[in-house]
Amino acid sequence: MAMSIEARARTAVAATLLTALACGLAGCGVEQVAPEHREIILQLATATSTRDPKLLETAAAEIDRLAAAKELGDGEGRAFGAIREAAASGDWDRARDLAYALRDGQEPTAEDLDRVAKRTLRAPRQVETKGKAHR
């Protein structure tokens, strides 16, 4: 029987929380990926959540290119490699959980915080109601 989307989401959240809790208790942290490489995390998260081998290969090609150019840190390479290995072995759920944990564990850089502080938001749109009072 196939799991509903809600059940899969609850399972993914529970697995991610358990992984985070286990790492917190064991003292391990999530690898911080250089800002210029964070797009790869999103590519891996998308590839693993959709179980799309073509998307995974696209991300893998970029990882391999960066590794060959010695632009990836050792930790980044290990984190990306673990996700790739899990997916390649057919364990898409674990690969997705690793990708999500890596994505969710990224700390904002000073530049990220500055960009958010300086952004401007458009004014909220006013919606007229026709004769109905909202309580």
Secondary structure as UniProt FT lines:
FT   HELIX           5..26
FT   HELIX           35..37
FT   HELIX           38..50
FT   HELIX           53..68
FT   TURN            69..70
FT   HELIX           74..88
FT   TURN            89..90
FT   HELIX           92..104
FT   HELIX           110..118
//
